Amino acid sequence: MSEKVSEREERLHKLDELKKQGIDAYPAKTNRSHRVAGALADFAKLEKAGKKITLAGRLRSIREHGNLTFVHLDDGSGSIQLAVSKKEIGPDGYKNFLKLIDAGDFIEADGKLFITHKGERSLMASEWRLLAKALRPLPDKFHGLTDEEERLRKRYLDIMFNPEVKELIIKRARFWQAMREFLLKEGFLEVETPVLENTTGGADARPFITHHNALDIDVYLRISMGELWQKRLMVAGLEKTFEIGRQFRNEGLSHEHLQDYTQMELYWAYADYNDGMRLVEKLYKHLAQETFGTLEFTIGKFEIDLGNKWEVYDYRGIIKEKTGIDILSADLKQIEAVLKKLKINYDQNGFNITRGIDNLWKFCRKQLAGPGFLLNVPVVMEPLAKRMADNPELVQRFQVILAGSEMGKGYSELNDPLDQAERFTEQQKLRDSGDDEAQMFDHEFVEALEYGMPPTCGFGISERLFSFLANRPVRECQIFPLLRPKK
């Protein structure tokens, strides 16, 4: 029997002994009067008053010294030393504490605050009660564990032992709260749109497919944050909407990409992509300041200052400068030749000129620091954006460029139903020929557009922005990322 198993067995024996004594090892209620942080903040006042308080939390360490035992109690807000004395709690209570309580257990303790002769702020326990018996011992150390998957699988230990992980989770919550507060202040209405769809729309991505038993139909998990639904709300007469939620793309894993993640999308009637860029720059600066307290970041090899003047990048011009290809005149063979010359790997399944241009661009963008906006994207790359008035080969789309990556996309939404139907037709042809990331023809959305949608700007950003600003892989910035089942 391994040491780890024997320790668990020993704790199970202690649990049996607790039951024999009629002690509930998992009571539902605690009488806690103060959090540790609050008790420490008001320590001098509480000590002077000689007031008895009740603290509760997990025991992180136990040091026995004959008739006096010192433990450290941690409740998440802070840690404090408890002194458990045979004299104070009585022989039976002290014996049970030594015999049945282990590091990792949750207890509550009544007592008065005092300062030890070594100057440590402490609580002298006059009574203790078990709140939860831990059946597995905490590891001696979890910090520095090199197996990333093990850390993520046992995320609760990662958070418990690594304060920076806990702080990352707090910042993540602050990030989305700052996003919501900003948009509400700007007059946007928060909405919810379907997660299950008959037709996926709003992005070029491979969807997850599941079966709806009650309706006996196959449905898709959404790949956008309700883009085509929110635009229906523009048709309905709502002017500013946004949604923050989970979306799903059945694609590859990388330090930048996940299959299920949090996304925000907004739609703004009577606004265009120029209005969108001004709003987005303001939003990003707000998110950075509210979440991290700064506009200056180190992201990979890049030093970024969001307070600097944002650059404007030309899609066609940058690709031509860095690869020699003019994407408006080159054919598929020319693009493939350059991809091979530059040793750019690409998926040949369903490969077409759209995917070819996209691979060229991904090669080029890695060299751009930002912050800036990418403009002048060809219409073939964006089936949902309005064409440029002075050049119908291009669309009114903008993307935030940050540290060599795309960090949010928006555009003047296409509201011409005939043009939209034509572009959906072209996308469906690509899909039928093997490109399973091409968009599906959404007939009901086209019908909605035929009732009339005002000029509208849309924009979307995922949690990848947070991971970049935190300079951490996106998977580490999720609290519980999806992992393969442990064998």
TIVOZA-189781 format. One record per residue (C-alpha): residue in one letter; x negated, y negated, z negated. Coordinates in steps of 0.5 Angstrom, whole numbers, padded with zeros to 4 digits, always signed. Example, Ala and Ser with C-alpha at 12.3 -4.5 7.8 and 13.67 -1.06 7.14 Angstrom:
<nodes>
A-0025+0009-0016/S-0027+0002-0014/
</nodes>
This chain:
<nodes>
M+0000+0000+0000/S-0003-0007+0002/E-0004-0012-0003/K+0001-0017+0000/V+0006-0011+0000/S+0004-0010-0008/E+0005-0017-0010/R+0012-0017-0007/E+0014-0010-0010/E+0011-0013-0017/R+0016-0019-0016/L+0022-0015-0014/H+0021-0011-0021/K+0021-0018-0024/L+0027-0020-0021/D+0030-0013-0024/E+0028-0015-0031/L+0031-0022-0030/K+0038-0019-0028/K+0037-0014-0034/Q+0037-0020-0038/G+0043-0023-0035/I+0039-0029-0032/D+0041-0031-0025/A+0035-0032-0021/Y+0039-0036-0015/P+0044-0040-0019/A+0048-0045-0014/K+0047-0052-0019/T+0041-0055-0022/N+0042-0061-0027/R+0036-0065-0024/S+0036-0072-0026/H+0030-0075-0023/R+0026-0074-0017/V+0019-0073-0018/A+0017-0079-0014/G+0023-0083-0018/A+0020-0081-0025/L+0013-0083-0023/A+0015-0089-0020/D+0019-0091-0027/F+0014-0087-0031/A+0012-0092-0036/K+0019-0094-0037/L+0021-0087-0038/E+0015-0085-0043/K+0016-0092-0047/A+0024-0090-0048/G+0022-0083-0050/K+0028-0081-0045/K+0029-0074-0044/I+0029-0072-0036/T+0030-0066-0032/L+0026-0065-0026/A+0027-0059-0021/G+0022-0056-0015/R+0017-0051-0013/L+0011-0049-0017/R+0005-0049-0013/S+0000-0047-0019/I+0000-0044-0026/R-0006-0045-0031/E-0005-0041-0037/H-0009-0043-0043/G-0006-0038-0049/N+0000-0042-0052/L+0000-0047-0047/T+0001-0047-0039/F+0000-0052-0034/V+0004-0052-0028/H+0005-0057-0022/L+0012-0058-0020/D+0013-0060-0013/D+0020-0062-0010/G+0018-0065-0003/S+0018-0072-0006/G+0012-0071-0010/S+0008-0067-0015/I+0008-0067-0022/Q+0004-0063-0028/L+0009-0059-0033/A+0006-0057-0040/V+0010-0051-0042/S+0008-0050-0049/K+0010-0044-0054/K+0011-0049-0059/E+0016-0053-0055/I+0020-0048-0052/G+0020-0042-0057/P+0016-0035-0057/D+0022-0032-0052/G+0022-0037-0047/Y+0015-0038-0047/K+0014-0030-0046/N+0019-0030-0041/F+0016-0036-0037/L+0009-0032-0037/K+0012-0025-0035/L+0017-0027-0030/I+0015-0033-0027/D+0010-0034-0021/A+0007-0039-0017/G+0012-0041-0011/D+0019-0040-0015/F+0023-0046-0016/I+0025-0048-0023/E+0028-0054-0027/A+0025-0057-0033/D+0028-0061-0039/G+0023-0065-0043/K+0019-0072-0044/L+0014-0075-0040/F+0007-0076-0043/I+0000-0077-0041/T-0005-0072-0042/H-0012-0073-0046/K-0015-0073-0039/G-0010-0078-0036/E-0006-0074-0032/R+0002-0076-0032/S+0006-0070-0034/L+0012-0067-0037/M+0012-0063-0043/A+0018-0058-0042/S+0023-0057-0048/E+0027-0052-0044/W+0026-0049-0037/R+0031-0045-0032/L+0030-0041-0026/L+0033-0044-0019/A+0030-0039-0014/K+0025-0033-0015/A+0020-0033-0009/L+0019-0025-0007/R+0013-0027-0003/P+0007-0030-0005/L+0005-0037-0002/P-0002-0036+0002/D-0008-0039-0002/K-0009-0044+0004/F-0005-0045+0011/H-0009-0051+0013/G-0013-0049+0019/L-0010-0043+0021/T-0012-0043+0028/D-0007-0038+0031/E-0002-0044+0034/E+0004-0039+0035/E+0003-0036+0028/R+0003-0043+0025/L+0010-0045+0029/R+0013-0038+0027/K+0012-0040+0020/R+0013-0047+0021/Y+0016-0047+0014/L+0009-0046+0011/D+0006-0050+0016/I+0010-0056+0014/M+0009-0054+0006/F+0002-0054+0007/N+0000-0059+0012/P+0002-0066+0010/E+0001-0069+0017/V+0006-0064+0020/K+0011-0066+0015/E+0010-0074+0017/L+0010-0072+0024/I+0017-0069+0023/I+0019-0075+0019/K+0017-0080+0025/R+0020-0076+0030/A+0027-0077+0026/R+0025-0084+0026/F+0024-0085+0033/W+0031-0082+0035/Q+0034-0087+0030/A+0030-0093+0033/M+0032-0091+0040/R+0040-0090+0038/E+0039-0097+0034/F+0036-0101+0039/L+0042-0098+0044/L+0047-0100+0040/K+0045-0107+0039/E+0044-0108+0046/G+0052-0106+0047/F+0051-0099+0049/L+0057-0094+0047/E+0054-0087+0045/V+0058-0081+0048/E+0058-0074+0049/T+0058-0070+0055/P+0059-0062+0057/V+0053-0058+0055/L+0056-0052+0060/E+0057-0054+0067/N+0060-0051+0073/T+0055-0055+0077/T+0048-0057+0075/G+0047-0064+0077/G+0042-0070+0075/A+0036-0067+0076/D+0031-0062+0080/A+0030-0057+0076/R+0032-0049+0075/P+0038-0048+0070/F+0039-0043+0065/I+0045-0039+0067/T+0050-0035+0062/H+0057-0032+0062/H+0063-0035+0060/N+0068-0029+0057/A+0074-0033+0056/L+0074-0036+0063/D+0070-0030+0066/I+0066-0035+0070/D+0058-0036+0070/V+0056-0043+0068/Y+0050-0047+0067/L+0046-0050+0061/R+0046-0057+0063/I+0039-0060+0066/S+0041-0067+0065/M+0044-0071+0059/G+0050-0072+0063/E+0048-0076+0069/L+0054-0074+0073/W+0059-0075+0067/Q+0056-0081+0065/K+0057-0084+0072/R+0064-0082+0072/L+0065-0086+0066/M+0062-0092+0070/V+0068-0090+0075/A+0073-0090+0069/G+0071-0097+0067/L+0066-0097+0061/E+0060-0101+0062/K+0054-0099+0058/T+0054-0091+0055/F+0048-0087+0053/E+0047-0080+0050/I+0042-0077+0046/G+0042-0069+0046/R+0039-0062+0048/Q+0038-0060+0055/F+0035-0054+0058/R+0031-0052+0064/N+0029-0045+0066/E+0022-0047+0068/G+0014-0046+0066/L+0011-0048+0059/S+0005-0053+0058/H+0003-0058+0053/E+0008-0063+0056/H+0014-0059+0058/L+0019-0054+0054/Q+0025-0051+0057/D+0030-0054+0051/Y+0029-0061+0049/T+0032-0067+0047/Q+0033-0073+0052/M+0036-0079+0052/E+0040-0082+0058/L+0043-0089+0059/Y+0048-0092+0064/W+0049-0099+0065/A+0054-0102+0070/Y+0053-0108+0074/A+0046-0108+0073/D+0040-0105+0078/Y+0033-0102+0077/N+0030-0109+0076/D+0035-0110+0070/G+0033-0103+0068/M+0025-0104+0068/R+0026-0110+0063/L+0030-0106+0058/V+0026-0100+0058/E+0020-0104+0057/K+0023-0107+0051/L+0026-0101+0049/Y+0019-0097+0049/K+0015-0103+0045/H+0021-0102+0040/L+0020-0095+0039/A+0013-0095+0038/Q+0013-0101+0033/E+0019-0098+0029/T+0016-0091+0029/F+0008-0092+0029/G+0008-0099+0027/T+0003-0101+0033/L+0003-0102+0040/E-0004-0099+0041/F-0005-0091+0042/T-0010-0086+0044/I-0007-0081+0049/G-0012-0076+0051/K-0017-0079+0055/F-0013-0086+0055/E-0013-0092+0051/I-0006-0095+0052/D-0004-0102+0049/L+0004-0102+0051/G+0003-0110+0049/N-0001-0111+0055/K+0002-0113+0062/W+0005-0107+0065/E+0003-0105+0072/V+0007-0104+0078/Y+0005-0098+0082/D+0007-0096+0089/Y+0008-0089+0090/R+0006-0089+0098/G+0000-0093+0097/I-0003-0089+0091/I-0002-0082+0095/K-0005-0085+0101/E-0011-0088+0097/K-0012-0082+0093/T-0011-0077+0099/G-0011-0080+0105/I-0004-0078+0107/D+0002-0083+0109/I+0008-0079+0106/L+0013-0083+0111/S+0010-0080+0117/A+0006-0074+0115/D+0009-0067+0117/L+0009-0061+0112/K+0003-0058+0115/Q-0001-0064+0114/I+0001-0064+0107/E-0001-0057+0106/A-0008-0058+0109/V-0009-0063+0104/L-0007-0059+0098/K-0011-0054+0100/K-0017-0059+0101/L-0016-0062+0094/K-0015-0055+0091/I-0008-0056+0088/N-0005-0050+0087/Y+0003-0050+0088/D+0009-0045+0088/Q+0010-0043+0095/N+0017-0040+0094/G+0022-0045+0097/F+0016-0049+0099/N+0018-0055+0103/I+0016-0063+0104/T+0019-0065+0098/R+0015-0060+0094/G+0009-0062+0098/I+0010-0069+0097/D+0011-0068+0089/N+0005-0064+0088/L+0001-0069+0092/W+0004-0075+0087/K+0002-0070+0081/F-0005-0070+0083/C-0005-0077+0083/R-0002-0079+0077/K-0007-0076+0073/Q-0011-0082+0074/L-0007-0087+0072/A-0007-0090+0065/G-0001-0095+0065/P+0003-0097+0062/G+0007-0099+0068/F+0012-0097+0073/L+0012-0093+0079/L+0016-0096+0085/N+0018-0095+0092/V+0019-0087+0092/P+0022-0084+0099/V+0029-0082+0099/V+0028-0075+0100/M+0025-0075+0093/E+0031-0078+0090/P+0038-0076+0092/L+0042-0080+0087/A+0038-0087+0088/K+0041-0093+0092/R+0037-0094+0098/M+0032-0100+0098/A+0036-0106+0102/D+0030-0108+0106/N+0027-0101+0107/P+0032-0095+0107/E+0027-0090+0107/L+0025-0092+0100/V+0030-0092+0094/Q+0031-0097+0088/R+0027-0092+0083/F+0022-0093+0077/Q+0018-0089+0073/V+0014-0090+0067/I+0007-0088+0068/L+0003-0087+0061/A-0003-0084+0060/G-0003-0080+0067/S+0004-0078+0066/E+0011-0080+0068/M+0015-0082+0062/G+0022-0083+0064/K+0026-0085+0070/G+0031-0089+0072/Y+0034-0092+0078/S+0040-0096+0082/E+0045-0091+0082/L+0048-0089+0089/N+0055-0091+0089/D+0056-0090+0096/P+0060-0083+0096/L+0059-0082+0104/D+0051-0083+0103/Q+0052-0078+0097/A+0055-0073+0100/E+0050-0073+0106/R+0044-0072+0101/F+0048-0067+0097/T+0048-0063+0103/E+0041-0064+0105/Q+0039-0061+0098/Q+0044-0055+0098/K+0040-0054+0105/L+0034-0054+0101/R+0037-0049+0095/D+0040-0044+0100/S+0033-0044+0104/G+0030-0042+0097/D+0028-0048+0093/D+0032-0046+0087/E+0030-0053+0084/A+0034-0057+0089/Q+0041-0060+0087/M+0047-0057+0088/F+0053-0060+0092/D+0058-0063+0087/H+0064-0064+0090/E+0068-0067+0084/F+0063-0072+0083/V+0063-0074+0090/E+0071-0075+0089/A+0070-0079+0083/L+0065-0084+0087/E+0071-0085+0092/Y+0075-0088+0087/G+0069-0093+0087/M+0063-0094+0082/P+0060-0101+0080/P+0053-0102+0082/T+0050-0098+0076/C+0043-0097+0073/G+0041-0091+0070/F+0035-0089+0066/G+0033-0082+0062/I+0027-0081+0057/S+0025-0074+0053/E+0022-0073+0047/R+0015-0072+0051/L+0015-0080+0050/F+0014-0078+0042/S+0009-0073+0043/F+0005-0077+0048/L+0005-0083+0043/A+0003-0078+0037/N-0002-0075+0042/R+0000-0068+0040/P+0003-0062+0045/V+0010-0063+0046/R+0011-0056+0043/E+0008-0058+0036/C+0013-0064+0036/Q+0019-0060+0036/I+0021-0057+0029/F+0022-0050+0031/P+0020-0049+0038/L+0022-0042+0042/L+0018-0037+0041/R+0018-0029+0043/P+0020-0025+0038/K+0015-0022+0034/K+0014-0014+0035/
</nodes>
